[in-house]
Amino acid sequence: MFIHQGKKRTAKHNLQIASLLSFVAGIVNVAGFLAVAKLTTNVTGHFAFFVDEVFKLNFWQGIIYFLYIFCFFFGSFASSFLVEILSRRNDNYVYIIPTSIESLILLLIACFGKNLVIQNPDLIACSLLFAMGLQNSLVTRISNATVRTTHLTGLFTDLGIELSQLFFYRDAAVRNNLFSSVKLRLTIISFFFIGGVVGGIFYSEIGLQVLLIGSCALILGIIYDNIKLKVRLLHRKYRH
């Protein structure tokens, strides 16, 4: 799921990571919005609000929206920076640190978010945007830009293009690639929706502690990949 990168990845690997991370993003999207009434998985809307506040000369509020954008950007930068450092030591474990940081952020917000909603809601928004920047950058790097999981605008655009192409391309190989890509887009959209439903249902009961589900899902993903890696290495060792 995480281990294979670039050309080593198969459609199955991409479906696995898309299912996990889009589910987490769906939870974060709904929980963040219900808690602080801000988008916490992408920055498209924040950029529009930033420009609007600047034109209104509300510079302090404009700075807040700019900070949201910067946190997502910095999460993306930090994730890629860590991947570059770790890939020079061991390619098999490049995903562990960024995913662990994301999981830790979700855990901390789940534990302390109730007080932060009252005292500093902007810190919650910034933290979740940083975590989603981490996730989006990591999955983009791992999948060679095939999988993106934190927002749906580009996904629906790609899905529309690929579905339209099915009416015109008759070559079997091309159609198989298109069907595979459509399946991936639908998987991401579906699990983002499922994560959102889970986030909404459980938020009404336990508030931001719903983020514990996302945190645990990431940890389980790391454990699953580590077990698979160890089994593969043992198999190679005894085969030789």
C-alpha positions in Angstrom: 0.0 0.0 0.0 2.6 2.6 1.1 5.8 0.7 0.4 5.6 0.4 -3.4 6.4 3.7 -5.2 6.2 5.0 -8.7 6.4 2.3 -11.4 6.5 -0.4 -8.8 2.9 0.4 -7.9 -0.1 -1.6 -9.2 -3.7 -0.6 -9.5 -4.4 -2.7 -6.3 -1.8 -0.7 -4.3 -3.4 2.6 -5.4 -6.9 1.3 -4.5 -5.7 0.3 -1.1 -4.0 3.7 -0.3 -6.9 5.6 -1.9 -9.4 3.8 0.3 -7.6 4.4 3.5 -6.5 8.0 3.0 -9.7 9.3 1.4 -11.7 7.7 4.3 -9.5 9.7 6.8 -9.8 12.9 4.7 -13.6 12.5 4.7 -13.6 12.3 8.5 -11.3 15.3 8.8 -13.4 17.3 6.3 -16.7 16.9 8.1 -15.3 17.0 11.7 -13.3 20.1 11.0 -16.2 21.9 9.4 -18.6 21.0 12.2 -16.1 22.0 14.9 -14.8 25.4 13.5 -16.9 26.0 10.4 -13.8 26.0 8.2 -12.7 23.8 5.3 -9.8 21.7 6.7 -8.9 19.5 3.8 -8.2 22.0 1.0 -7.5 25.6 0.5 -9.4 26.6 -2.7 -12.2 28.4 -0.7 -9.7 29.9 1.7 -7.9 31.7 -1.2 -11.1 33.2 -2.3 -11.9 34.4 1.3 -8.3 35.7 1.6 -8.7 37.9 -1.5 -12.1 39.1 -0.4 -10.8 40.2 3.0 -7.9 42.0 1.5 -10.2 44.0 -0.8 -12.3 44.8 2.2 -9.2 46.0 4.0 -9.8 43.5 6.8 -6.1 42.7 6.9 -6.1 40.7 10.2 -8.8 38.3 8.9 -6.9 38.2 5.6 -3.8 37.1 7.5 -5.8 34.3 9.1 -6.9 32.9 5.7 -3.4 33.2 4.4 -2.2 31.3 7.4 -4.6 28.5 6.5 -3.2 28.3 3.0 0.4 28.4 4.3 -0.3 25.6 6.8 -1.5 23.3 4.0 1.5 24.3 1.8 3.9 23.8 4.7 2.5 20.4 5.4 3.1 19.5 1.8 6.6 20.9 1.9 7.4 19.1 5.2 6.1 15.8 3.9 8.2 15.9 0.7 11.2 17.1 2.6 11.0 14.2 5.0 10.5 11.7 2.1 13.6 13.0 0.3 15.7 12.6 3.5 14.3 9.2 4.3 14.5 7.8 0.8 18.3 8.3 0.9 18.4 5.8 3.8 15.7 3.3 3.2 13.0 3.5 0.6 10.9 1.0 2.4 10.1 3.3 5.3 9.7 6.7 3.7 6.0 6.8 4.5 6.2 6.1 8.3 7.3 9.5 9.6 4.9 11.7 7.6 2.0 9.3 8.3 2.9 9.0 12.0 3.0 12.8 12.2 -0.5 13.1 10.6 -1.8 10.4 13.0 -0.3 12.2 16.0 -1.9 15.5 14.9 -5.3 13.9 14.6 -4.8 12.2 18.0 -3.9 15.5 19.7 -6.8 17.4 18.2 -9.1 14.5 19.3 -7.8 14.8 22.9 -7.6 18.6 23.3 -9.9 19.9 20.6 -12.9 20.4 22.9 -11.0 23.2 24.7 -9.4 24.5 21.6 -12.7 25.0 19.9 -13.5 27.6 22.5 -10.1 29.1 23.1 -8.4 28.9 19.7 -10.4 27.4 16.8 -7.9 28.7 14.3 -5.3 26.4 15.7 -7.5 23.4 15.0 -8.0 24.6 11.4 -4.3 25.2 10.9 -3.3 21.8 12.4 -5.8 19.9 10.3 -4.8 21.7 7.1 -1.1 21.0 7.9 -2.0 17.3 8.4 -3.9 17.2 5.1 -1.0 18.9 3.3 1.2 16.1 4.7 -1.2 13.4 3.4 -1.8 14.9 0.0 1.9 15.4 -0.7 2.8 11.9 0.5 0.2 10.1 -1.5 1.1 12.2 -4.6 4.7 11.3 -4.3 4.1 7.6 -3.6 1.6 7.1 -6.4 3.4 9.3 -8.9 0.5 11.8 -8.9 -2.1 9.1 -9.6 -3.9 9.3 -6.3 -5.0 12.5 -4.5 -7.3 12.2 -1.5 -8.0 15.5 0.3 -10.4 17.2 -2.2 -12.8 16.2 -4.9 -12.8 18.9 -7.5 -10.0 17.5 -9.6 -11.4 14.0 -9.1 -14.8 14.8 -10.6 -13.0 16.6 -13.5 -10.9 13.6 -14.2 -13.8 11.2 -13.8 -15.9 13.3 -16.3 -13.1 13.2 -18.8 -12.4 9.5 -18.5 -16.1 8.5 -18.7 -16.5 10.6 -21.8 -13.5 8.9 -23.4 -15.1 5.5 -23.0 -17.6 6.5 -25.7 -14.8 7.0 -28.2 -11.9 4.7 -27.5 -12.3 1.1 -28.7 -8.7 -0.3 -28.2 -8.9 -3.0 -25.4 -5.7 -1.8 -23.6 -6.8 1.8 -23.6 -10.3 0.9 -22.4 -8.8 -1.3 -19.6 -6.7 1.6 -18.5 -9.7 3.9 -18.5 -11.8 1.5 -16.5 -9.0 1.1 -14.0 -8.7 4.9 -13.6 -12.5 5.3 -13.3 -12.6 2.6 -10.6 -9.8 4.5 -8.7 -11.7 7.8 -8.9 -14.9 6.2 -7.8 -13.1 4.5 -4.9 -11.7 7.8 -3.6 -15.0 9.6 -3.9 -16.9 6.7 -2.2 -14.5 6.4 0.7 -14.3 10.2 1.1 -18.1 10.1 1.3 -18.1 7.2 3.8 -15.5 9.0 5.9 -17.7 12.1 5.9 -20.8 10.1 7.0 -18.8 8.4 9.8 -17.4 11.8 10.8 -20.9 13.4 10.9 -22.6 10.6 12.8 -19.9 10.2 15.4 -19.2 13.9 15.7 -22.8 14.4 17.0 -22.0 11.8 19.8 -18.3 12.4 20.7 -17.3 15.7 19.0 -13.7 16.0 17.8 -12.8 12.6 19.3 -14.1 11.2 16.1 -10.7 12.0 14.7 -9.4 9.1 16.8 -11.0 6.9 14.1 -8.8 8.5 11.5 -5.7 8.4 13.7 -6.2 4.6 14.3 -6.9 3.9 10.7 -3.5 5.5 9.8 -1.7 3.5 12.5 -3.3 0.3 11.3 -2.2 1.1 7.8 1.4 1.5 8.9 1.2 -1.8 10.9 -0.3 -3.6 8.0 2.4 -2.4 5.6 5.2 -3.2 8.1 3.9 -6.8 8.5 3.8 -7.2 4.7 7.3 -5.9 4.4 8.7 -8.2 7.1 7.0 -11.2 5.5 8.4 -10.3 2.1 11.9 -9.8 3.4 11.8 -13.1 5.3 10.5 -14.9 2.1 13.5 -13.4 0.2 15.9 -14.4 2.9 14.8 -18.1 3.0 14.4 -18.3 -0.7 18.1 -17.5 -1.2 
